[in-house]
Amino acid sequence: MDTTWIVIGGVVVIGLWLIVTYNRLVSLRNQASNAWSQIDVQLKRRHDLIPNLVEVVKDAMGYEQETLKQVVEARNSAVKATGPAEVGAAEAALTAATTKLFALMENYPQLRANDNVMQLQEELTTTENKISFSRQFYNDSIMGLNNMVQSFPANMIAGMFGFTTMPHLDIPESERAVPKVNLR
């Protein structure tokens, strides 16, 4: 009789552990999915702001049409990108193009004095900060999920129910370079 209760108790404990582990994996996967959605929201905002900025500055920057074209092309590529790796590369190209645009805009005093341009630049800067925070939250969420999926004994449950690791959103090598500042 005592052995029966021990076996029943063991089965109950294992069953509870299975349920808790499965629910934790679901929770982490949903958190990672939500984190990606937050990045997507901020990227949409960024993608919506850029055409407005290009429209406002295109007449004043007559000699810089190639740069404006590059910004528009990079934006269109970023809108079409899917998945963390493709989005990361496309957004890096868009960041490079908008950074070049902002640098060129410094050569146009009438643009620096234009309230619409300044407001759009401020909104883009704010959006860039939000994207940065969203990326950090995404990577933190992915780390939690990946740790659980790869850790014993939770990896057995993850394998049984099809939970897999997800990729981090990495910074491309082009963005890792330290910017050169010339103070002369």
C-alpha positions, 0 to 999 in steps of 0.5 A, a space after each residue: 500500500 505504501 509503495 502505491 502511494 509513493 508511485 502515485 505521488 511520483 506520477 503527480 509530481 512529474 505531471 505537475 513538472 511537465 505542466 509547469 515546464 510546458 506553460 513556461 515554454 509557451 509563456 517565453 515563446 509568446 513573450 518573444 513573439 510580442 517583443 518582435 511585434 514591438 520592434 515591428 511597430 517601431 519599424 513601421 513608424 520609422 518607415 512612415 516617417 522617412 518618406 515625409 522627411 524625403 519629401 520635405 528636403 528634396 527640393 532644397 537638396 537638389 544636388 543630393 538626389 542620389 542620396 535621397 534615392 538611396 534612402 527611398 530604396 533602403 526604406 523600400 527594402 526594409 519594408 519588404 524584409 522578413 525575419 530577424 536576419 533579413 530585417 537586421 540587414 535591411 534596417 542597417 542599410 536604412 540606418 546608413 542611408 538616413 545617417 548620410 542624409 542627416 549629415 548632408 542636411 547639415 550643409 543646408 542652413 535652410 533645412 536646419 532652420 525648417 521647423 518641419 525638418 527639425 520635427 521629423 528629425 526629432 521624431 526619427 531620433 525618438 523612434 530610433 531610441 524606441 527601436 533600440 529598446 525594443 531590440 534589447 527587449 526582444 533579445 532578452 526575451 529570446 535569451 530566456 526562451 533559448 535558455 529554457 529550450 536548451 537546458 536539461 531537463 526542460 529541453 526534453 519537453 521542448 523537443 516533445 512539443 516542438 519548441 525551438 531556439 529563435 535567432 537574436 537580432 544582431 547588429 551588423 558589422 557595418 554598425 559596429 564600427 566606431 564613427 570617426 570624428 574630426 574636430 578640426 
